[in-house]
């Protein structure tokens, strides 16, 4: 364990900022529809049909 700690203390991480990312776009087209933000919803219609075992909800 001591050897691991010595090795970790010698490790140096250099922080870098994101470079070359001035003109990034998150827009996309799916099935002919354009979207500015990549937001999708999965199948959520079943959520209203869930039944709880204790019938409290």
N, C-alpha and C positions, 0 to 999 in steps of 0.2 A: 504494500500500500504506500509505503514511504517513497519508493522509486516512482510510482505513478504520480504522486504529488510533486516530486522534483521535476519530472518531465512536464507536467501541466504548468508549473511555474515558469518554465523556459519557453512555453508556447506564446507567440505574439500574434495577435489578430489585427490586421490592418482594416480599419473601417473605410469603406469607399461609398460615395454617393452614386446614384444612378446617373450614368453619363449617356449623352446622345438620345435623350428621351423628351425632346422639346415638342415634337409633333405626333404624339401618340393618340390614336383614336380607338375607342371601345365600340364604335358603331359596327353593326353587322346586318346582313340580310338573311332571312330564313323564309323559305317558301314564298319569295317575292315580296316580303314585308320588311321594310327597313326599321331598325331599332337603334336609338342613340345609346342606350345603356343595356348591357347584357343581363337582363333580368328574366328569369323563367320560373314558372310555377309547375310543380309536378302534379300528378293527379290528386286533387284535394276534395273532390266531390264526395268521396266515401267517408270523410271525416264526420259529416252530419248524421250518418247512419250507424255509427259505432254505438254499441250498447255495452253498458257496464254491468258486471256481474252483480254488484250490490244495488243496482237501480237507484243510486243516489244522484245520478247526474242526468 
